[in-house]
Every structure is written in structure tokens, then in C-alpha cells.
Amino acid sequence: MVVNLIGLSQNFLFFTSDSPSYFAFLMSKAIIYTDKGAGSVVVFVHGFCESKDIWIPFAEKLSMHYRVICIDLPGFGESLLDREQISMEWFADEVQQLIKLLSIHTFTFVGHSLGGYVGLAYAEKYAQQLNGLCLFHSTAYADSDERKINRDKTIAFIHKYGTDMFTQSFIEPLFLLQNRQILKNEIAELKLIAKQSSEKGIIATTKAMRDRPDRTHVLVGMKIPVLLIGGKNDATIPIEKLKELAKLSEVIQLAEIDDCGHMGMYEQKEKTFSVLNSFLSKCI
């Protein structure tokens, strides 16, 4: 196995000639990501207790026309987390460190759920880097008081019963009930992905989601194309809330997906891919 090392400032990038994954050592931790294709850049960021692997089918298709980068956020997938306290802004800084390391000037950010929260924090800090933003089952609203209480209950549950019991019960309710039997293999795969998440990552990220601020002002100020993808049956990110956000600016497009919960890349793969692919053509 040939290993090459590229050094930029205090950051280092390792890659292997026969591996699809790349290892960027940023801020004393390893960020794992995939990088495939050429052309305009699209960066995919996964949701809570997920990994870059959820984007494999989309990345395979899109990499025929774009350079597609899929990131494991620290604490999830194969990426390491070296601290107890983090924030959406900190995640955004981690993405920016990688973007700088790869000498990317502009790109389209696609974030699922948690990934969308990171995308909004990124847009607030590094707007000049973006030519498009897709919130894939995500929102600019802060957590409601009820949601914050539920986040605290999640943390207490994990402290009492551990991460395995939490991750195995977390995934299935994200899918619309009628889709669960049809997609049982995909749900099983996602449970395995969720098991990769570290306890430190789950707890720190739950706190960060609980404490994230409202970022509707970021959407209001957007000058680039914005796509909201929402499942009409999503109990996590209600479609009515996305309709409210879509009215904030003329640059915002809302795609309402029928028969879909919170996991459109699985529940309605062809439809959500088609919507996203069309959107990307507007971001070049």
C-alpha cells in the first residue's frame, strides 16, 4: 500500500492509492472523507448518528459530473472527536479547515438534518465559499422548549443504558411507518452505521443541537440558491415549518416529497436525487 503525505501549514492529508477514503488530520483529530469525480464541488454532510456512507448512491451518480466530497463529522462514522464540548459553529470550522486543505474555492453544501444545521452555521461564517445550500430534512429554526427537554432525555438515556440501546431504537422511527418493512434492509444497514457513533460524539452533538441558535436570518440574507427538501410525513422536521422558511426569500426553493419521513435519500431515492440534481445545475 502506497501512502502519500501532503502538508499544508499545521494540517496534514493522508491518502492511500487503493482506498476510497481519505484522512485529513485537522486540529489534532482525524476527519475521514471520500473525494470522487471532477468539476464543480458538492460537499455532503450526514445527519445525527449517520456517516458519509448514507450518500454513497447519490455520490456514485453525481461524481460523473461533479467533484463529490462526503464527510464524516467528528464523533461519527470513522472520524474522531477529541473534546467534550462542541457546537454547530465548531463543526462548520472543521468543514472549513478541510475545504482550505483541499484548496476548494467555492462549493455547494448539502446537509441532512444535523448536516443542515452545520450548513447554516457554515453559511453564516463562510458565505463567500458557497454557491448553493441544500437543507435535506433540516431547518433554520432553533429547538423548541419541548425538543430541548427531549434532547436532555436522550442524554440521560445514554448515560443509563448506553449508546447501543439508543442507536438501535433511534433509526426506525425516522422512516414513515409504511416504508419500514419495504426498507428493512436499509434500516438494518443504518443501525450498523449508527453503532459507529461514539458516546462522546452522540452526547456532545445532542447538546450542540439543543443549544444551537435560530438561523432564519441566515436564510433571509442568502444571495445564492437554497433548496429545502422536506418529507410530507416527516415528524422530525414538519413540512409546515419548511413552508414558512420557504417564504423568507425568493432564492429558496421547497421540494415537498410525498410518502416520505425524515430519510428521503432512502424512502424516495429517485425523487430526492432528481430534485437535488436539478438544483445543483443552478449552483454552477
N, C-alpha and C positions, 0 to 999 in steps of 0.2 A: 504494500500500500504506500503510495507516494503522498507525503504531506507537504503542502506548501504554506508558507507563512508570509502574510503581508502585514506590515506595521504602519500605522498612522498615529502620530502623537503617542498617547498612552493606551490606545486601543489596538487590539490585535484581531486579525481574522484568520482562522484556520479552515482549510477545506481539504477534502480527500478526493482523489481523482475518480474513485469508484463509489462515492457516496452521494445520495441526493440531498443530504442535509449539510448545512454549513454551521460553523461555530464561531460566533463573534464574542470576544471577551471584552465586556464593557463594564466600567465601574465595578471591577472585581467580581464579576459573575459571568456565566456563560449564557448567551442568548442563542437559541437554536432556531434556524430558519431554513426554508428552501428558496431557491432562486432559479427560475426556469424561463426560457424564452428570451426574446429581444424586442426592443421597441419602447413605446411609451410604458411607464411603470405603473403597476397596480399592486398595492400592498394590502394584504388580507390579515385581519386580526380577529381571533376567535372570541367566543364568549366564555362565561364563567364555567369552570371545571371542564373546559374543552381544550383542544390543541389545534395546531396548524393542520392536522390530518382531516378535519371536517371539510376543508376546502379542496381536497385532492381532485374530485371530479371537475370542479369549476376551473382549478388551476391547469389541469391537463388540457382542457379545451381552449382556455384563454391564452395559454402560453404559445399557441400557434400564431398569435397576432400581437401579443404584449409580453413585456418582461413581468413576470408574476412572482412576487415575494410573499411568502406566508410565514408568519412569526409565531413562535411560542412565547407568550408573555412570561416573565419571571414567576416561578411558582407553579407553572402549568406545563403539561407536556414534558419535554426534555429540558426546559430552561430552569436554571437555578434561581433561588431567591435567598439573599443574604441578610435580610433585615426583617424586623417585626412590624414596622410602621411604613405604609406606602400611601399613595394617593393616585388619582387619575392623572394629575399633573406629572407625577413621578414616572408613571407608565409612559406618558407622552414624551418625556425626556429620554427614556430608554429607546423609544422608536426613533427619535431624532438622532441619537447617537449612532444608531445603525445606519440611518439614511445618510448621515455625514460620512461614515466609514465607507459606504458603498458609492460615494460621490454622486448621489442622486439629487438632481436639482428640483424637479417637480414630479408629483405623482398623484394618483387617485387613491384615497383611503377608503377601504371597505371594512366595516366593523360590525360583527354580530353581537348584539346585546351589550355585554361588558365592553367588547371591542368598539362599539359605537360611543360609549361613554369616553373611552380613551381617544377616539377620533375627534370628539368635540373639544376635549382638553387640548389636543394637538392643534386643532384649528384655531383655538384661542391664542396659543403661544407662537405658532409657526405658520400662520396663514399663507405666507409668501411661498411656502413649499407645495401647497395643494393646488391641483387643477380640478378636483372633484371630491365629493364626500358622500358616501353611501352609509346610512344608518339602517342596518339589516336587523329588523326586530329590535330596535333600540329607540331611545328617547332623549330629548334635551331637558326634560323635567327632572328635578331632584326627587328623591324618595319622599313619599307621603309619611306622615307620622306612623300610620299603621304599618307601612312597609319597613320603616326603621325598626319598629318593635319586632317584626318578623326576622330581620337581619340579626338582631340580638339573640333571638330564639335559636337561630341557626348556629351561632357561635356556642351557645350553651349546650346545644345538642351534640356538637362535635366534641366539646370538652368531656361530655359524659359518655358518649357512645363511640367516638372515633370517626375518622373520615370515611372508612369503607362503608359503614352503615349509611352515612349521609349521602355519599355519591351514588350508591345503588338505589336509593329512594328518590333522588333528585331528578334524574333524567326523564323517566317515563311521563310524568305529568306535563312536561314541556310540549308533548305531542297532543294533537287533537285526539280524543278518545277513539273515534272511528278509524284513525290511522295507525293505532298502536299495534294491532295484530298484523296488519299488512307489512309494517316496518319493524317487526320484532327482531330481525337480524341486525338492522341498523341501530336499533335501541341497545341491543346487546353489545355492539361494537362501541357505541358511545359510552356505555358503562365502563368498558375497559379503558377507554381514553380518560374518563373521569378519575379512575383509580390511579392514574399517573400524577394527579394533582397532589402537591404536598400539603400537609396540615397547616404549615406556616403560611403557604400561599393562599389557601382557602380562607383562613381566618383573617389574615391581613387584607385580602381583597374584599371580603364581606364588609369589613369596617370601612374600607375606602369607598365602596359603593354606597354604604349608608350615609357617609359624610360628604359625598360629592355635592357641589352646588348646582343650582339651576343654571342651565346654559342656553336658555331660549334666546338671550341677547346675541349669542354667537350666530345662531341661525338667522336672526334678523339682519345682522351685518354682513352676511355672506354675499360675495360677488361672483362665486363660482357655482356650477351646477351642484345641486343637492338632491339625492334620491332617498326617500323613505320607503322601505319595504315593510309592509305590515300584514300579518295574518288576520283575517276577519274573525277568527276564533281564538286569537291569542289572549290568554288570561293574564299573561305577564305584562305585555305592552298593549293595552286596549286600542283597537283601531280608532275609536272616537278621539282619543288623545292625539293620535297621529294626524287626524283630520284637522285638529286645532293647530298643530305645528305647521301643517302644510299651508295654512293661511297667512303665516308670518312674513313670507317673502315670495316674490314671483319666480325666484330661481329654484324653489323647492317643488319637486315632483313627488307625488304619493302614488305608490302601486299597492292596491288592495288585493290580497291573494285569497281566493276562495278556498274553503275546506282546508284551512291551514292554521296551526297553532303557532308555536314560537320557533319552529325548526324548519323553515321553508326550504332550506337547501336540501332537506331530506323529504319533507312532506309534499312539496310541489317543486321538485328539482328542475324540470324543464321550464316551467313558468317563471320561476325566480331567476334562472340563468338567462332566459330570454330578455327579461326586464333589465337585468344588470348589464348584459352585453350591449343592449341598445343605449343604455345610459353612458357606458364607457366611451362610446363613439362620439358623444357630445363633450367629453372632457379633454380630448386631444388638443 
